[in-house]
């Protein structure tokens, strides 16, 4: 797929803007706080009807306006599709080819986006929840039904933990038992999916990293499940072993919400021992691996969104990244043209105070 254009009306700091995109590389240069990230956010919103910043819909409306709208044309398979979204203080409406869509997920089926922001480095540096989220997001990009499975699991964990804090309730044991059966049914499916996708992503990412490091570094992504099981029944039997601890601490101590994904270079955790350059390379190669996975599983080419990534990369890593994105629509924001010397200057545009210019 690729995005032909987008029109913004009262989106963030854009009063009105119309942007045409090349099917190849598109680069937008501007100082901080001029609207570069907002442009990528608008493309993400066009695809997902939600922001990647995890905010309320009404917060994307320009400060002094009551409503905002986005519309764009995308090419999906052999067909062009017109997407229109409007948001006011209370409502959101989604239309594709003038047909109203009631759910965000119906819209998402049209799009394949891979987003990288500087904050993605926290996936390496921070706690395991961000690495679990990364793997879950990658799974969803090739199997959207997984999102509902994970949602059901999270709901059950919340309800079970709430019940564990009220152990004097009637039929407590029976209620916990019912939760456990359902929780393990979803938990085992998530465990199997994570194991499979982590193995694939790890293999692809290591191939890219091997090329980038000229064979000097071995990147591995290791799935460390909290419960390793051969069947759903095996998962259940291992899960209930923590029941006494669960009652004592009034929370669920075992399950896929305790999984860890370890990212290593030459068998050392890059969270603790990797340089800044190694950490950046690792997460970028994981994103490249996701692009490849989507292509191999779905046959679709993703649209790649990079927010201010190249200012943090040296020339070697920048060139490597661009070379491996040839043939994909790539939309890049940057504060300058550093490390972008190999790019055709006709792909450059400039952003200043919510306005987009072909030339300075």
MARGU-929565 format. One line per 5 residues: their letters; for each residue x negated, y negated, z of C-alpha. Coordinates in steps of 0.02 Angstrom, whole numbers, plus 50000, padded with zeros to 5 digits. Example, Ala and Ser with C-alpha at 12.3 -4.5 7.8 and 13.67 -1.06 7.14 Angstrom:
2
as = 49385:50225:50390  49316:50053:50357 $
//
This chain:
360
xxxxx = 50000:50000:50000  49950:49817:49992  50024:49649:50039  50057:49531:49893  50103:49375:49992 $
xxxxx = 50176:49305:50151  50273:49145:50192  50273:49074:50368  50400:48954:50440  50372:48891:50618 $
xxxxx = 50259:49037:50663  50135:48988:50799  50039:48833:50738  50100:48854:50558  50239:48735:50512 $
xxxxx = 50253:48808:50338  50127:48910:50239  50129:49018:50084  49984:49137:50058  49944:49250:49910 $
xxxxx = 49827:49397:49938  49708:49488:49824  49718:49678:49821  49535:49680:49874  49443:49568:49998 $
xxxxx = 49522:49409:50069  49420:49300:50186  49485:49154:50289  49356:49038:50367  49393:48915:50507 $
xxxxx = 49342:48851:50677  49418:48924:50835  49600:48880:50875  49642:48830:50696  49758:48977:50657 $
xxxxx = 49648:49119:50595  49709:49248:50721  49887:49182:50701  49881:49224:50515  49830:49404:50552 $
xxxxx = 49962:49411:50688  50094:49359:50561  50042:49502:50445  50048:49624:50590  50220:49556:50637 $
xxxxx = 50281:49576:50458  50234:49760:50470  50290:49798:50647  50416:49663:50697  50312:49642:50853 $
xxxxx = 50148:49557:50898  49987:49650:50933  49967:49534:51083  50108:49620:51178  50211:49462:51203 $
xxxxx = 50394:49418:51192  50464:49386:51018  50516:49208:51059  50337:49164:51110  50280:49167:50928 $
xxxxx = 50399:49026:50882  50313:48857:50859  50316:48754:51018  50449:48627:50967  50558:48740:50858 $
xxxxx = 50709:48850:50894  50675:48987:50767  50541:49058:50653  50541:49166:50498  50419:49273:50400 $
xxxxx = 50442:49345:50228  50326:49440:50114  50315:49559:49969  50223:49723:49987  50182:49857:49861 $
xxxxx = 50226:50030:49926  50193:50175:49808  50260:50115:49640  50382:49987:49708  50379:49809:49772 $
xxxxx = 50481:49776:49929  50536:49609:50001  50527:49599:50191  50611:49458:50288  50611:49434:50477 $
xxxxx = 50687:49291:50575  50679:49264:50762  50768:49138:50872  50771:49122:51062  50886:49272:51081 $
xxxxx = 50888:49377:50924  50779:49459:50792  50839:49512:50619  50745:49621:50496  50788:49641:50312 $
xxxxx = 50704:49744:50176  50767:49709:50000  50912:49619:50085  50963:49776:50181  50967:49748:50368 $
xxxxx = 50856:49862:50472  50915:49892:50649  50754:49967:50718  50572:49916:50714  50518:50093:50676 $
xxxxx = 50614:50094:50511  50508:49947:50457  50345:50024:50516  50370:50172:50399  50338:50053:50253 $
xxxxx = 50169:49993:50315  49998:50062:50351  49888:49935:50442  49725:49957:50535  49682:49809:50647 $
xxxxx = 49516:49764:50728  49495:49620:50850  49348:49573:50963  49451:49635:51111  49435:49812:51042 $
xxxxx = 49261:49819:51117  49349:49836:51285  49401:50010:51228  49220:50059:51250  49184:49956:51406 $
xxxxx = 49341:49972:51513  49443:50114:51588  49507:50275:51509  49684:50207:51481  49621:50101:51334 $
xxxxx = 49536:50252:51254  49694:50356:51277  49794:50215:51196  49670:50212:51050  49692:50397:51015 $
xxxxx = 49881:50383:51035  49888:50237:50912  49785:50335:50786  49903:50484:50803  50054:50370:50776 $
xxxxx = 49973:50301:50618  49985:50475:50539  50133:50548:50637  50262:50420:50692  50366:50552:50783 $
xxxxx = 50226:50558:50913  50278:50386:50976  50444:50455:51037  50360:50605:51119  50242:50491:51215 $
xxxxx = 50385:50375:51261  50483:50521:51334  50331:50578:51433  50302:50404:51505  50485:50392:51553 $
xxxxx = 50479:50560:51642  50320:50514:51736  50401:50353:51796  50557:50445:51855  50458:50585:51938 $
xxxxx = 50348:50462:52032  50502:50368:52089  50576:50531:52153  50413:50575:52244  50433:50416:52344 $
xxxxx = 50606:50472:52401  50575:50650:52461  50722:50648:52581  50847:50637:52439  50968:50784:52421 $
xxxxx = 50910:50923:52304  50734:50848:52299  50648:51012:52257  50771:51055:52119  50755:50883:52042 $
xxxxx = 50565:50889:52042  50571:51062:51965  50680:51000:51823  50562:50854:51791  50412:50971:51790 $
xxxxx = 50481:51083:51653  50520:50937:51538  50360:50845:51581  50254:50996:51537  50349:51023:51375 $
xxxxx = 50304:50848:51315  50133:50848:51401  50076:51006:51312  50127:50937:51142  50031:50776:51177 $
xxxxx = 49879:50876:51236  49876:50977:51074  49895:50822:50965  49759:50728:51056  49640:50875:51044 $
xxxxx = 49666:50894:50857  49656:50709:50811  49508:50673:50926  49410:50813:50841  49448:50742:50668 $
xxxxx = 49415:50561:50713  49254:50611:50801  49192:50705:50649  49232:50564:50528  49161:50429:50642 $
xxxxx = 49000:50528:50666  48977:50542:50477  48988:50352:50461  48874:50325:50610  48747:50447:50543 $
xxxxx = 48735:50346:50382  48727:50180:50473  48589:50238:50593  48496:50331:50454  48514:50494:50549 $
xxxxx = 48441:50428:50711  48601:50428:50815  48733:50560:50847  48902:50482:50889  49026:50597:50977 $
xxxxx = 49204:50572:51036  49242:50705:51166  49417:50740:51227  49416:50782:51413  49594:50837:51454 $
xxxxx = 49649:50836:51634  49736:51002:51599  49661:51121:51470  49789:51252:51422  49816:51393:51296 $
xxxxx = 50005:51381:51298  50148:51277:51367  50172:51403:51508  49985:51396:51548  49997:51205:51552 $
xxxxx = 50147:51217:51670  50061:51338:51790  49908:51226:51802  50015:51069:51820  50113:51132:51971 $
xxxxx = 49953:51173:52066  49942:50989:52112  50119:50986:52185  50063:50974:52367  49947:50829:52325 $
xxxxx = 50087:50747:52226  50200:50753:52378  50063:50689:52493  50016:50541:52384  50190:50516:52310 $
xxxxx = 50127:50510:52132  50091:50632:51991  49907:50678:52003  49890:50792:51850  49934:50780:51667 $
xxxxx = 49892:50695:51504  49902:50523:51587  49738:50572:51673  49646:50623:51515  49478:50546:51472 $
xxxxx = 49400:50517:51301  49212:50505:51313  49116:50411:51178  48930:50453:51173  48777:50419:51067 $
xxxxx = 48641:50552:51078  48742:50629:51222  48736:50470:51328  48894:50375:51373  48887:50213:51275 $
xxxxx = 48998:50132:51406  48852:50143:51527  48697:50161:51418  48739:50092:51246  48677:49925:51182 $
xxxxx = 48799:49792:51122  48754:49839:50943  48787:50024:50974  48954:49986:51056  49009:49878:50910 $
xxxxx = 48951:50007:50785  49044:50146:50876  49213:50059:50881  49196:50000:50700  49155:50176:50642 $
xxxxx = 49305:50241:50738  49414:50114:50644  49336:50171:50478  49375:50350:50531  49556:50301:50560 $
xxxxx = 49567:50224:50386  49499:50386:50313  49615:50494:50418  49768:50398:50359  49712:50417:50178 $
xxxxx = 49683:50605:50196  49842:50643:50294  49968:50526:50210  49884:50485:50044  49909:50300:50080 $
xxxxx = 49777:50165:50081  49788:50057:50235  49779:49869:50238  49631:49822:50348  49640:49669:50462 $
xxxxx = 49477:49607:50540  49486:49462:50661  49321:49370:50685  49220:49531:50679  49075:49480:50568 $
xxxxx = 49011:49342:50683  48965:49482:50804  48880:49594:50674  48707:49587:50600  48682:49590:50412 $
xxxxx = 48653:49777:50403  48813:49823:50495  48915:49693:50399  48857:49760:50230  48888:49940:50285 $
xxxxx = 49065:49898:50339  49108:49805:50178  49036:49942:50069  49145:50072:50155  49302:49967:50133 $
xxxxx = 49288:49952:49944  49453:49996:49862  49556:49942:50013  49646:49778:50037  49546:49693:50175 $
xxxxx = 49594:49530:50260  49455:49453:50362  49444:49298:50472  49278:49219:50520  49207:49057:50588 $
xxxxx = 49074:49050:50451  49006:49148:50303  48864:49226:50402  48839:49409:50349  48964:49385:50207 $
xxxxx = 48838:49339:50072  48879:49493:49969  49062:49440:49951  49125:49349:49795  49149:49167:49844 $
xxxxx = 49317:49165:49753  49387:49271:49895  49354:49132:50022  49487:49015:50091  49485:48895:50235 $
xxxxx = 49602:48865:50382  49615:48700:50473  49751:48654:50598  49878:48779:50531  49848:48739:50348 $
xxxxx = 49761:48847:50219  49650:48777:50081  49564:48854:49931  49414:48738:49953  49345:48631:50092 $
//
